[in-house]
Amino acid sequence: MLMKHLLWIALFGTLTSLASQQNNSNNFVGIQQWAKDFYIGAASGTVGMTVYAPFHYAQNRRIQRLGILLNKQAQLSAPKSLQANIKQIMSGSRALIFGKVPAIAIQQAGYAGIIRKLESEGTAASETEKLGANITAAIFSAPVANASQLVALHQENQKEKCNILKTIHSFPRGYKDLSRGLGPVMVRETLFMLIFNQLLPKVKNETQKITNDEAMAYLISAPIAGALVTGCTQPANVNVTYLHADIAQKKYKGFWSFMDAYHAMKSKGIVAESFRGTGLRAPGVMLGLAAMNKAKEEMLSAQNNVKL
């Protein structure tokens, strides 16, 4: 499974490399600017989510108070036990990666398209307009991001592994259940967009000015942005994990189910529970952000070498 993801990354990288070597308006696969933005978002998202996937699994299990590694592998040899645990950890990665990739692509293409439209008359977009563009793109991407996380969680929890479609069909209301948890995900994705699109580039650029070293700028800016993303979004992430795990709606029901989940979190200690799993998620967010931002910059650089 992991090799398949790496092959996809290699394919994206090859296409980007080929695009950067072209010099006429029909190249970069001959697509319009918005499609290029979507492609760049998808490719960079693939890189970032592949790095992040194991950490996502670990923090999901911690929030649900489930073991991270398998406990039934004592009868297996060490290599087979390791292989089984890796397979378990990556069990939801396909749904997560191939669901979050289009979500990230929608975010990046949507944001870039709105900003390009606002600046089409030669005036730079204001901070308020950028804020609006981030919120709009985040809201449009949230249904896809929510569905992928929901399916990934249930694939991670399955004893008998099923493919994505079978997992969805196993839900009580089938495809209708893919909207469960959408509200908290909208909040989470909006906060992520603001940090990734507005804060991370500024921190990275300012750090590079001081250090005059791009690698050092990434080493400094990625942990800062990753810590902020995790700290700001973890309460919403815990809330949505509560809702996703209760797909049968036995505990949290109706439109205000996220408030029921909040009260459940509060009963366990709102501060501790809101940040449950943070230590397992934060390194993945930091590494994923660094990888995704680096991939995005490389592809934007390749795109700028192409005459439109």
N, C-alpha and C positions, 0 to 999 in steps of 0.2 A: 504493500500500500504506500509506504513512504517513498519507495522508488518511483512509483507512478507520479507522485507529487513533484519529486525532483525532476522527472522528465518533462513535466509541464513547465516548470521554471526554466529548464534548459531551452525548451521550445520558444518561450517568450523572449529569453535572452538572445537567441539566434535571430528571431524576427527583428528585434530591436537593433542588433548589430548590422543586419542587412539594410535596415532602413536608414541607419546613420551614414551608410556608404553611398546613398543615392543622391543625385543632384538635380532632379527635375520634378515638376509639379505633380506628376502622376504617380510618384512613389509614396513610400510609407504606407504601402498596400492600397494606395489610391483612394483613401477615404477622407471624409470631411473632418474639420477640426474637432467637432464634438465627438466624433467616433474615435479620433486619436486620444482625446482626453479619457474616454471610456476605456480604451485599450490600456493606456498607461495606468489608470486606476486599478484595472483588473490584474495587470502583470505585477505591479508593486504590491497589491493586496495578496496575491498568491505567495509572494516571497515572505511578507510579514506574517500571514496567517499560518504558513507552514512552520515557521519558527515558534509561533505562539501556541499552537494546538496542544502540545503536551501539558503546558502550564494551565491551559483552560480546563483540561480534564482533571488535573489535580485539585484546582480550586473548586470545581463543581462537586467533586467527591467530598471535600472538606465541608462545604456548606451543607451538604445532605447528611453529614456525619457518617459517611461510608468510608471503608478502607480504600487507600489509593492503589496498593499492589494486591495481587491475587493471593489468597491464603491457602489455596488448595494445590499448590505446586510442589509440596514436599516430596512427593513420590517421583518427581521428574529430576533429571540431571540438571546441573547448573545452567548449561547452555539452553536447554529446552525451557527451563523455568524463566530465564531471561527473555527468550523469544516470546513466551506466552504473555509476560508482563508488558513487553513493548507493544504487542498486538492489542492488548487490553487498553493501554494508555492511548493508542492511536485509533481506537475503535470508532470514535465519533468524529475523527479528523476529516473524513471525506465530506460529510454533510457540512461541517463547520467551514472548511476551506472553500468548497465549491458553492456554498451559500453566501458566505461573507465576501467572497471575491466580487460577485456582481453588486453587492451592497456597497462595498468600498468604491467600485467603479462608478456607481450612480452618484455617490457622494462627491467624488473628485470631478467627474464630468459635469455634474449639476452645478457645483460651486464655480468651476472654471467658466462654464457657459454663461452663468448669471453675471459674473464679474466682467467677462468679455462684452456682454450686451450693455452693461452699465458704462463701460469705458469706450464704447464704440464711437462716441462723439469727441473723444480726445481728453476727457476729464477723468482723473483718477477716482476710483471708488472710495467713498468715505468709510470710516470704521463702522458706522451704523449700517451702511449698505452691505459691508462684508459680513457683519453679524447676521443680517437678514438672509444673505446668501447661504451662510453656514446652516442656519436653522431650517431653511427651506430644503436644502439638499439632504440634511439629516432626517427630516420627517419623511421624505420620499423614499429614503433607503431603509427606514426602520422595519417595514413589513418583511423585507427579504432577510435582514439581519436577525430579526426575531425568529422567523421560521427556521433558519439554519441552526440557531442555538438550541431551539426546542428539539429538533430532530437529533442533533448531536448528543444532547443530554440523554435522550431515551436510548440511543444506540450504545452509549457508554454503560447504561444500566441494564441492558438486555443480557439475559443468561444465554439465550439462543440468538446469535447475531442474525439480523435481517438487513436487507438493503434499504435504501432510503424510502422507496415507495411502499414497501411492506411495513416499515415503521410508521409511516403516516396513516396507512389503512388500519393499523392497530389502535389508533386513537379512538376514543368513544364517538366523536363526531367527525372523524376523518379529517378532510382538508379544512373544515371550519375551525378546528382547534389550532390551526397554525397562527391564528391571531391572538392566542392567549399570551398575555404578558406584553402586549404591544405598547401600552402606555409607558411603563418604566424604561423600555428599550428606546423609545423616542427621546426621553430625557437623557439617557446614557449616550446615545449616538450624537446628540446635539453638543454635549459637553466634550466628547471626543473630537468632533469636528473643530470646535473652537480652539482646542489646545493644539491639534495637529496642524491646522491650516494657518493659524495666526500666531500662536505662541512659540511652537517649536522652531519654525524658520527664523524668527527674530532672535531667539536664544542662541541658535546655532551660528547665525551670521555675526552676532556680537562677540561670541566666544572666539570665532575664527579671526576676527579683527584683533583681538587681544593676543591670542596665541600664535597667530599666523600659521596654524597647522590644522588642516581639515580633519585629519583623523582624531586629533585631540578635541576638536570642536564637537565631533559626534560622541566621543566618550563622555563629554561633560553634558551636552544638551539632551541626549537621549535619556539618561537616568532622571534628569530634572522633569522632562516632559512625561516620562513614564510614571514617575511618582505622582505627578499631578493628575494624570489620567486615572490611575488606580485609586487615588484618594478621593477624587471627585465622583467617580462613577461606581465605586464598589457597593455603596448602599443600594443603588438601583439594580446592580447586578445580582446582589443577594436576593432582593425582592423578586426579581424575575425568575431566579432559580427556584424559589419557593413555588411560584405559580406554575412553572414548567414541570416540576416534579409531581405536582398535584394535577395532572392532566385530566383525571376523572372528576375534578372539582368537588372532592369530598370535604375539603377544608375551606377553600377560598372560592366563593361562588359569585356570579353576577358581574355587573359592570364595575362595581367597587371592590373587586376581589383583591386588587393591589393594596387597598386599605386594610383588608383582613390579614393579608400577608405582613403588612407593616405592624399590626397589633401583635401578630405572632412573634415577630422579631423583637418587639418591645418587651414582651413577656419573658424573653430569654436574656434581656439586657441589651438595650437598643444600641449602645456604642459598640460593645464587643461583637454583637451579632451583625451589625451593619458592615463591619470590616472583617468578618470571618472569611478566611481564605486569601486575605490580602497578601500575606507573605509568599504564597505560592503563585499568585497571579502577577504580582509586581515585576519579577524578573522577566517573565514572558512578555509583558507589555513593553518594558524597556528595550529588550532585544528586538521585538517585533516592530516597534516604532522606528528604531535605528535602521533595521533592514528595509522596511517599507519606504522610509524617507530617502535612503540612499538609492534604492532602485528607482524611485520616482525622479530624483534629480538626474540620474544617469540617462533615463529615457527622455526627459525634457531636454537635456543637452543634445541627445541624438536628434530629437525632433527639430531643435533650433538650427541644426546643420542642414535641414532640408528646405529647399525653396518651395513655398506654397503657391 
